[in-house]
């Protein structure tokens, strides 16, 4: 498994880093937060990212994309993580877009995929519900067949970029009981469908998430994505891809926090001595670097395992998420500590990385969940 960038990937990485540095510094996130921007991101910035080709990386050439892989995706998400760019890449490209591309009927793909690739449309995936603790089989949303339509009732929480999305893809139980692997179906619902209510929620990282309420929402069978009752077979591999993409973003965030800390240690003078020369701080900085490099290695391995359909790809995804969850929190905690008093203030940007670390840890399963998943997959 090759864990170094090719020449083309190196060029993509540099272009992505340059774009984020020039167009999406952390100050932009601060401005969106301070203004209480309901969308939480910029449609113009999303369009620019599409023009750079980022939105087309993972889609096949038949669907109008580049037909590349996760090795390229994590390059982009790492750059986005450095600037905490809040655009709907995970929700639209990695989640809803991939579910649609892999399992959607031709008519729905023709209707929605060009808009996603061109940066004109935003789709969100509603799968999480209160109390399900990352378990996709536990959902209270029900879909009852009545004639030619399904009637959906239920509620989804923490739907990434759900507020302002052009359409939602939601999970609903169409047969079986809570906890059954079979019996879950994916439905695509345009934003203007009667009975659909989308309320903006606010998280600690200020990202766009929504509470979605479905009350007697009628959805024709033609809006089913994937096979009836077999939605989880389609959703699970997509979730693994999105998890690794998020790990790439986390890698970028912890890298930025580490670099900010390192610069401070080299500049701050105390007792007429640069504090970076203190042995205790050197040790702490060294540990941050080691955790960062360990995280980088396993994220690259997980991305390539997915691209190569490696037999242990699921285990590597869980290793990557567990490592990144721990490392991102450790590095941002240490950054705040070593920055001293200024690290505790809102004026210092490190706090934004710390908040994002907390939210990212709980997205797609925290470290404890993925350690348990890894053990289960290994047969322990």
BANU-884067 format. One record per residue (C-alpha): x, y, z; residue in three letters; residue number from 0. Coordinates in steps of 0.1 Angstrom, whole numbers, plus 5000, padded with zeros to 4 digits. Layout:
<sites>
+------+------+------+------+-----+
|   c1 |   c2 |   c3 | type | seq |
+------+------+------+------+-----+
|    X |    Y |    Z |  ala | NUM |
...
+------+------+------+------+-----+
</sites>
This chain:
<sites>
+------+------+------+------+-----+
|   c1 |   c2 |   c3 | type | seq |
+------+------+------+------+-----+
| 5000 | 5000 | 5000 |  unk |   0 |
| 5016 | 5033 | 4988 |  unk |   1 |
| 5016 | 5059 | 5015 |  unk |   2 |
| 5032 | 5087 | 4996 |  unk |   3 |
| 5017 | 5112 | 4972 |  unk |   4 |
| 5021 | 5110 | 4935 |  unk |   5 |
| 5032 | 5140 | 4915 |  unk |   6 |
| 4995 | 5147 | 4905 |  unk |   7 |
| 4984 | 5144 | 4941 |  unk |   8 |
| 5011 | 5167 | 4953 |  unk |   9 |
| 5000 | 5193 | 4928 |  unk |  10 |
| 4964 | 5189 | 4940 |  unk |  11 |
| 4975 | 5193 | 4976 |  unk |  12 |
| 4994 | 5225 | 4970 |  unk |  13 |
| 4966 | 5240 | 4949 |  unk |  14 |
| 4940 | 5231 | 4977 |  unk |  15 |
| 4962 | 5246 | 5004 |  unk |  16 |
| 4968 | 5278 | 4984 |  unk |  17 |
| 4931 | 5282 | 4978 |  unk |  18 |
| 4921 | 5278 | 5014 |  unk |  19 |
| 4949 | 5301 | 5026 |  unk |  20 |
| 4938 | 5328 | 5001 |  unk |  21 |
| 4900 | 5324 | 5002 |  unk |  22 |
| 4890 | 5307 | 5034 |  unk |  23 |
| 4911 | 5316 | 5065 |  unk |  24 |
| 4896 | 5310 | 5100 |  unk |  25 |
| 4886 | 5346 | 5101 |  unk |  26 |
| 4859 | 5338 | 5076 |  unk |  27 |
| 4845 | 5312 | 5100 |  unk |  28 |
| 4846 | 5338 | 5128 |  unk |  29 |
| 4827 | 5362 | 5107 |  unk |  30 |
| 4800 | 5337 | 5098 |  unk |  31 |
| 4796 | 5328 | 5135 |  unk |  32 |
| 4795 | 5364 | 5147 |  unk |  33 |
| 4769 | 5374 | 5122 |  unk |  34 |
| 4747 | 5344 | 5131 |  unk |  35 |
| 4747 | 5333 | 5095 |  unk |  36 |
| 4719 | 5307 | 5092 |  unk |  37 |
| 4734 | 5289 | 5062 |  unk |  38 |
| 4768 | 5288 | 5079 |  unk |  39 |
| 4787 | 5287 | 5047 |  unk |  40 |
| 4791 | 5307 | 5014 |  unk |  41 |
| 4773 | 5296 | 4982 |  unk |  42 |
| 4798 | 5315 | 4962 |  unk |  43 |
| 4827 | 5297 | 4979 |  unk |  44 |
| 4809 | 5264 | 4973 |  unk |  45 |
| 4807 | 5273 | 4936 |  unk |  46 |
| 4844 | 5281 | 4935 |  unk |  47 |
| 4853 | 5248 | 4950 |  unk |  48 |
| 4832 | 5231 | 4923 |  unk |  49 |
| 4850 | 5250 | 4896 |  unk |  50 |
| 4883 | 5237 | 4910 |  unk |  51 |
| 4869 | 5202 | 4905 |  unk |  52 |
| 4867 | 5192 | 4942 |  unk |  53 |
| 4830 | 5183 | 4940 |  unk |  54 |
| 4836 | 5159 | 4910 |  unk |  55 |
| 4866 | 5140 | 4924 |  unk |  56 |
| 4847 | 5109 | 4937 |  unk |  57 |
| 4820 | 5107 | 4911 |  unk |  58 |
| 4825 | 5084 | 4881 |  unk |  59 |
| 4831 | 5097 | 4846 |  unk |  60 |
| 4798 | 5082 | 4836 |  unk |  61 |
| 4781 | 5106 | 4861 |  unk |  62 |
| 4802 | 5135 | 4850 |  unk |  63 |
| 4829 | 5133 | 4876 |  unk |  64 |
| 4866 | 5126 | 4875 |  unk |  65 |
| 4865 | 5090 | 4887 |  unk |  66 |
| 4893 | 5095 | 4913 |  unk |  67 |
| 4893 | 5081 | 4948 |  unk |  68 |
| 4895 | 5087 | 4985 |  unk |  69 |
| 4933 | 5093 | 4983 |  unk |  70 |
| 4924 | 5125 | 4964 |  unk |  71 |
| 4894 | 5133 | 4986 |  unk |  72 |
| 4915 | 5134 | 5018 |  unk |  73 |
| 4939 | 5158 | 5002 |  unk |  74 |
| 4910 | 5183 | 4997 |  unk |  75 |
| 4894 | 5177 | 5031 |  unk |  76 |
| 4928 | 5182 | 5049 |  unk |  77 |
| 4932 | 5216 | 5032 |  unk |  78 |
| 4896 | 5225 | 5042 |  unk |  79 |
| 4903 | 5214 | 5078 |  unk |  80 |
| 4933 | 5237 | 5080 |  unk |  81 |
| 4910 | 5267 | 5074 |  unk |  82 |
| 4879 | 5251 | 5090 |  unk |  83 |
| 4861 | 5257 | 5057 |  unk |  84 |
| 4824 | 5250 | 5065 |  unk |  85 |
| 4812 | 5243 | 5029 |  unk |  86 |
| 4789 | 5212 | 5025 |  unk |  87 |
| 4815 | 5189 | 5011 |  unk |  88 |
| 4809 | 5160 | 5035 |  unk |  89 |
| 4771 | 5162 | 5034 |  unk |  90 |
| 4766 | 5167 | 4997 |  unk |  91 |
| 4795 | 5150 | 4980 |  unk |  92 |
| 4804 | 5122 | 5004 |  unk |  93 |
| 4771 | 5113 | 5020 |  unk |  94 |
| 4739 | 5122 | 4999 |  unk |  95 |
| 4758 | 5124 | 4966 |  unk |  96 |
| 4775 | 5091 | 4970 |  unk |  97 |
| 4743 | 5073 | 4981 |  unk |  98 |
| 4726 | 5087 | 4951 |  unk |  99 |
| 4754 | 5079 | 4927 |  unk | 100 |
| 4758 | 5043 | 4940 |  unk | 101 |
| 4721 | 5034 | 4944 |  unk | 102 |
| 4698 | 5060 | 4928 |  unk | 103 |
| 4676 | 5053 | 4899 |  unk | 104 |
| 4687 | 5069 | 4866 |  unk | 105 |
| 4660 | 5096 | 4867 |  unk | 106 |
| 4671 | 5108 | 4901 |  unk | 107 |
| 4708 | 5108 | 4892 |  unk | 108 |
| 4701 | 5128 | 4860 |  unk | 109 |
| 4681 | 5153 | 4881 |  unk | 110 |
| 4705 | 5159 | 4909 |  unk | 111 |
| 4741 | 5148 | 4903 |  unk | 112 |
| 4749 | 5175 | 4877 |  unk | 113 |
| 4738 | 5202 | 4901 |  unk | 114 |
| 4760 | 5187 | 4929 |  unk | 115 |
| 4790 | 5184 | 4906 |  unk | 116 |
| 4786 | 5220 | 4894 |  unk | 117 |
| 4781 | 5234 | 4929 |  unk | 118 |
| 4746 | 5244 | 4922 |  unk | 119 |
| 4728 | 5220 | 4945 |  unk | 120 |
| 4732 | 5210 | 4981 |  unk | 121 |
| 4718 | 5176 | 4993 |  unk | 122 |
| 4719 | 5164 | 5029 |  unk | 123 |
| 4715 | 5130 | 5045 |  unk | 124 |
| 4693 | 5124 | 5075 |  unk | 125 |
| 4702 | 5092 | 5093 |  unk | 126 |
| 4708 | 5102 | 5130 |  unk | 127 |
| 4681 | 5102 | 5156 |  unk | 128 |
| 4681 | 5111 | 5193 |  unk | 129 |
| 4693 | 5082 | 5214 |  unk | 130 |
| 4705 | 5059 | 5186 |  unk | 131 |
| 4742 | 5062 | 5197 |  unk | 132 |
| 4756 | 5058 | 5161 |  unk | 133 |
| 4735 | 5027 | 5155 |  unk | 134 |
| 4719 | 5030 | 5120 |  unk | 135 |
| 4694 | 5002 | 5127 |  unk | 136 |
| 4677 | 5021 | 5156 |  unk | 137 |
| 4654 | 5046 | 5141 |  unk | 138 |
| 4619 | 5058 | 5149 |  unk | 139 |
| 4611 | 5072 | 5115 |  unk | 140 |
| 4586 | 5050 | 5098 |  unk | 141 |
| 4575 | 5048 | 5061 |  unk | 142 |
| 4541 | 5032 | 5055 |  unk | 143 |
| 4530 | 5023 | 5020 |  unk | 144 |
| 4496 | 5037 | 5010 |  unk | 145 |
| 4487 | 5031 | 4974 |  unk | 146 |
| 4514 | 5044 | 4951 |  unk | 147 |
| 4532 | 5065 | 4978 |  unk | 148 |
| 4550 | 5060 | 5011 |  unk | 149 |
| 4539 | 5082 | 5040 |  unk | 150 |
| 4568 | 5091 | 5063 |  unk | 151 |
| 4566 | 5102 | 5099 |  unk | 152 |
| 4595 | 5108 | 5123 |  unk | 153 |
| 4623 | 5131 | 5132 |  unk | 154 |
| 4660 | 5134 | 5123 |  unk | 155 |
| 4686 | 5152 | 5144 |  unk | 156 |
| 4719 | 5168 | 5136 |  unk | 157 |
| 4715 | 5166 | 5098 |  unk | 158 |
| 4746 | 5181 | 5084 |  unk | 159 |
| 4739 | 5211 | 5062 |  unk | 160 |
| 4702 | 5202 | 5063 |  unk | 161 |
| 4692 | 5238 | 5067 |  unk | 162 |
| 4689 | 5253 | 5032 |  unk | 163 |
| 4695 | 5220 | 5014 |  unk | 164 |
| 4677 | 5216 | 4981 |  unk | 165 |
| 4667 | 5180 | 4990 |  unk | 166 |
| 4672 | 5155 | 5018 |  unk | 167 |
| 4678 | 5118 | 5017 |  unk | 168 |
| 4664 | 5102 | 5048 |  unk | 169 |
| 4664 | 5067 | 5063 |  unk | 170 |
| 4630 | 5052 | 5074 |  unk | 171 |
| 4619 | 5018 | 5085 |  unk | 172 |
| 4597 | 5001 | 5060 |  unk | 173 |
| 4596 | 4967 | 5076 |  unk | 174 |
| 4609 | 4947 | 5106 |  unk | 175 |
| 4615 | 4960 | 5141 |  unk | 176 |
| 4639 | 4985 | 5157 |  unk | 177 |
| 4674 | 4970 | 5155 |  unk | 178 |
| 4669 | 4948 | 5124 |  unk | 179 |
| 4695 | 4952 | 5097 |  unk | 180 |
| 4669 | 4947 | 5070 |  unk | 181 |
| 4638 | 4968 | 5066 |  unk | 182 |
| 4655 | 5003 | 5063 |  unk | 183 |
| 4649 | 5023 | 5031 |  unk | 184 |
| 4664 | 5055 | 5018 |  unk | 185 |
| 4640 | 5082 | 5004 |  unk | 186 |
| 4649 | 5114 | 4985 |  unk | 187 |
| 4626 | 5143 | 4995 |  unk | 188 |
| 4628 | 5177 | 4978 |  unk | 189 |
| 4628 | 5206 | 5003 |  unk | 190 |
| 4593 | 5219 | 4993 |  unk | 191 |
| 4575 | 5186 | 5000 |  unk | 192 |
| 4544 | 5192 | 5022 |  unk | 193 |
| 4549 | 5180 | 5058 |  unk | 194 |
| 4586 | 5185 | 5058 |  unk | 195 |
| 4600 | 5209 | 5084 |  unk | 196 |
| 4637 | 5218 | 5087 |  unk | 197 |
| 4648 | 5238 | 5117 |  unk | 198 |
| 4683 | 5252 | 5121 |  unk | 199 |
| 4703 | 5238 | 5151 |  unk | 200 |
| 4734 | 5253 | 5166 |  unk | 201 |
| 4764 | 5232 | 5176 |  unk | 202 |
| 4796 | 5243 | 5195 |  unk | 203 |
| 4815 | 5245 | 5162 |  unk | 204 |
| 4787 | 5267 | 5146 |  unk | 205 |
| 4783 | 5244 | 5116 |  unk | 206 |
| 4750 | 5241 | 5098 |  unk | 207 |
| 4730 | 5212 | 5112 |  unk | 208 |
| 4693 | 5208 | 5112 |  unk | 209 |
| 4664 | 5191 | 5130 |  unk | 210 |
| 4642 | 5175 | 5104 |  unk | 211 |
| 4606 | 5167 | 5112 |  unk | 212 |
| 4585 | 5145 | 5089 |  unk | 213 |
| 4548 | 5146 | 5094 |  unk | 214 |
| 4527 | 5126 | 5068 |  unk | 215 |
| 4552 | 5133 | 5041 |  unk | 216 |
| 4542 | 5115 | 5009 |  unk | 217 |
| 4570 | 5102 | 4988 |  unk | 218 |
| 4565 | 5082 | 4956 |  unk | 219 |
| 4583 | 5048 | 4952 |  unk | 220 |
| 4603 | 5064 | 4923 |  unk | 221 |
| 4621 | 5085 | 4950 |  unk | 222 |
| 4635 | 5055 | 4967 |  unk | 223 |
| 4673 | 5054 | 4966 |  unk | 224 |
| 4687 | 5019 | 4965 |  unk | 225 |
| 4665 | 4989 | 4971 |  unk | 226 |
| 4634 | 4987 | 4993 |  unk | 227 |
| 4643 | 4974 | 5028 |  unk | 228 |
| 4680 | 4972 | 5019 |  unk | 229 |
| 4690 | 5008 | 5025 |  unk | 230 |
| 4718 | 5000 | 5051 |  unk | 231 |
| 4736 | 4978 | 5026 |  unk | 232 |
| 4740 | 5009 | 5005 |  unk | 233 |
| 4745 | 5034 | 5033 |  unk | 234 |
| 4772 | 5016 | 5053 |  unk | 235 |
| 4801 | 5018 | 5028 |  unk | 236 |
| 4792 | 5054 | 5020 |  unk | 237 |
| 4794 | 5062 | 5057 |  unk | 238 |
| 4829 | 5046 | 5058 |  unk | 239 |
| 4840 | 5069 | 5029 |  unk | 240 |
| 4826 | 5099 | 5047 |  unk | 241 |
| 4843 | 5089 | 5079 |  unk | 242 |
| 4877 | 5088 | 5062 |  unk | 243 |
| 4870 | 5122 | 5045 |  unk | 244 |
| 4862 | 5136 | 5079 |  unk | 245 |
| 4894 | 5122 | 5092 |  unk | 246 |
| 4912 | 5141 | 5065 |  unk | 247 |
| 4896 | 5173 | 5077 |  unk | 248 |
| 4905 | 5165 | 5113 |  unk | 249 |
| 4941 | 5159 | 5102 |  unk | 250 |
| 4942 | 5194 | 5086 |  unk | 251 |
| 4927 | 5210 | 5117 |  unk | 252 |
| 4952 | 5193 | 5141 |  unk | 253 |
| 4980 | 5202 | 5118 |  unk | 254 |
| 4970 | 5239 | 5118 |  unk | 255 |
| 4967 | 5239 | 5156 |  unk | 256 |
| 5001 | 5223 | 5160 |  unk | 257 |
| 5018 | 5248 | 5137 |  unk | 258 |
| 5002 | 5277 | 5156 |  unk | 259 |
| 5015 | 5263 | 5188 |  unk | 260 |
| 5050 | 5257 | 5174 |  unk | 261 |
| 5052 | 5292 | 5162 |  unk | 262 |
| 5042 | 5306 | 5196 |  unk | 263 |
| 5068 | 5284 | 5214 |  unk | 264 |
| 5095 | 5299 | 5191 |  unk | 265 |
| 5084 | 5335 | 5196 |  unk | 266 |
| 5072 | 5338 | 5232 |  unk | 267 |
| 5099 | 5350 | 5256 |  unk | 268 |
| 5096 | 5344 | 5294 |  unk | 269 |
| 5124 | 5352 | 5319 |  unk | 270 |
| 5145 | 5364 | 5289 |  unk | 271 |
| 5143 | 5329 | 5274 |  unk | 272 |
| 5123 | 5316 | 5244 |  unk | 273 |
| 5098 | 5292 | 5260 |  unk | 274 |
| 5103 | 5267 | 5232 |  unk | 275 |
| 5137 | 5259 | 5248 |  unk | 276 |
| 5121 | 5246 | 5280 |  unk | 277 |
| 5125 | 5208 | 5281 |  unk | 278 |
| 5090 | 5202 | 5294 |  unk | 279 |
| 5074 | 5221 | 5265 |  unk | 280 |
| 5097 | 5203 | 5241 |  unk | 281 |
| 5084 | 5170 | 5253 |  unk | 282 |
| 5048 | 5181 | 5250 |  unk | 283 |
| 5053 | 5195 | 5215 |  unk | 284 |
| 5071 | 5162 | 5205 |  unk | 285 |
| 5041 | 5142 | 5216 |  unk | 286 |
| 5018 | 5164 | 5196 |  unk | 287 |
| 5040 | 5158 | 5165 |  unk | 288 |
| 5040 | 5121 | 5170 |  unk | 289 |
| 5002 | 5119 | 5174 |  unk | 290 |
| 4999 | 5140 | 5143 |  unk | 291 |
| 5021 | 5118 | 5122 |  unk | 292 |
| 5005 | 5086 | 5135 |  unk | 293 |
| 4971 | 5100 | 5125 |  unk | 294 |
| 4984 | 5110 | 5091 |  unk | 295 |
| 4997 | 5075 | 5084 |  unk | 296 |
| 4965 | 5057 | 5093 |  unk | 297 |
| 4943 | 5082 | 5075 |  unk | 298 |
| 4963 | 5076 | 5043 |  unk | 299 |
| 4962 | 5039 | 5048 |  unk | 300 |
| 4924 | 5039 | 5053 |  unk | 301 |
| 4918 | 5060 | 5022 |  unk | 302 |
| 4939 | 5037 | 5001 |  unk | 303 |
| 4923 | 5006 | 5016 |  unk | 304 |
| 4889 | 5019 | 5004 |  unk | 305 |
| 4902 | 5027 | 4970 |  unk | 306 |
| 4918 | 4992 | 4967 |  unk | 307 |
| 4888 | 4974 | 4983 |  unk | 308 |
| 4912 | 4959 | 5008 |  unk | 309 |
| 4898 | 4931 | 5029 |  unk | 310 |
| 4905 | 4950 | 5061 |  unk | 311 |
| 4892 | 4984 | 5049 |  unk | 312 |
| 4865 | 4986 | 5076 |  unk | 313 |
| 4889 | 4980 | 5104 |  unk | 314 |
| 4913 | 5006 | 5090 |  unk | 315 |
| 4884 | 5031 | 5088 |  unk | 316 |
| 4877 | 5026 | 5125 |  unk | 317 |
| 4914 | 5028 | 5134 |  unk | 318 |
| 4916 | 5061 | 5116 |  unk | 319 |
| 4886 | 5076 | 5132 |  unk | 320 |
| 4896 | 5065 | 5167 |  unk | 321 |
| 4931 | 5078 | 5163 |  unk | 322 |
| 4920 | 5111 | 5148 |  unk | 323 |
| 4894 | 5117 | 5175 |  unk | 324 |
| 4920 | 5112 | 5202 |  unk | 325 |
| 4947 | 5131 | 5185 |  unk | 326 |
| 4927 | 5162 | 5175 |  unk | 327 |
| 4914 | 5166 | 5210 |  unk | 328 |
| 4949 | 5161 | 5225 |  unk | 329 |
| 4966 | 5185 | 5202 |  unk | 330 |
| 4940 | 5213 | 5206 |  unk | 331 |
| 4940 | 5209 | 5244 |  unk | 332 |
| 4977 | 5211 | 5244 |  unk | 333 |
| 4976 | 5241 | 5221 |  unk | 334 |
| 4953 | 5260 | 5245 |  unk | 335 |
| 4975 | 5251 | 5274 |  unk | 336 |
| 5008 | 5261 | 5259 |  unk | 337 |
| 4994 | 5293 | 5245 |  unk | 338 |
| 4987 | 5303 | 5281 |  unk | 339 |
| 4962 | 5330 | 5289 |  unk | 340 |
| 4957 | 5341 | 5253 |  unk | 341 |
| 4947 | 5305 | 5244 |  unk | 342 |
| 4916 | 5308 | 5266 |  unk | 343 |
| 4903 | 5339 | 5248 |  unk | 344 |
| 4879 | 5340 | 5219 |  unk | 345 |
| 4903 | 5363 | 5201 |  unk | 346 |
| 4927 | 5334 | 5197 |  unk | 347 |
| 4917 | 5312 | 5167 |  unk | 348 |
| 4928 | 5280 | 5184 |  unk | 349 |
| 4895 | 5278 | 5202 |  unk | 350 |
| 4878 | 5273 | 5169 |  unk | 351 |
| 4899 | 5242 | 5163 |  unk | 352 |
| 4892 | 5229 | 5198 |  unk | 353 |
| 4854 | 5233 | 5192 |  unk | 354 |
| 4856 | 5216 | 5158 |  unk | 355 |
| 4876 | 5187 | 5174 |  unk | 356 |
| 4847 | 5181 | 5198 |  unk | 357 |
| 4821 | 5181 | 5171 |  unk | 358 |
| 4841 | 5160 | 5147 |  unk | 359 |
| 4848 | 5134 | 5174 |  unk | 360 |
| 4811 | 5128 | 5178 |  unk | 361 |
| 4804 | 5127 | 5141 |  unk | 362 |
| 4802 | 5091 | 5125 |  unk | 363 |
| 4811 | 5076 | 5159 |  unk | 364 |
| 4835 | 5086 | 5186 |  unk | 365 |
| 4868 | 5069 | 5195 |  unk | 366 |
| 4851 | 5044 | 5219 |  unk | 367 |
| 4825 | 5034 | 5193 |  unk | 368 |
| 4852 | 5028 | 5167 |  unk | 369 |
| 4874 | 5008 | 5190 |  unk | 370 |
| 4845 | 4986 | 5198 |  unk | 371 |
| 4837 | 4983 | 5161 |  unk | 372 |
| 4873 | 4974 | 5154 |  unk | 373 |
| 4872 | 4947 | 5181 |  unk | 374 |
| 4839 | 4933 | 5167 |  unk | 375 |
| 4853 | 4931 | 5132 |  unk | 376 |
| 4883 | 4913 | 5144 |  unk | 377 |
| 4861 | 4888 | 5162 |  unk | 378 |
| 4871 | 4897 | 5198 |  unk | 379 |
+------+------+------+------+-----+
</sites>
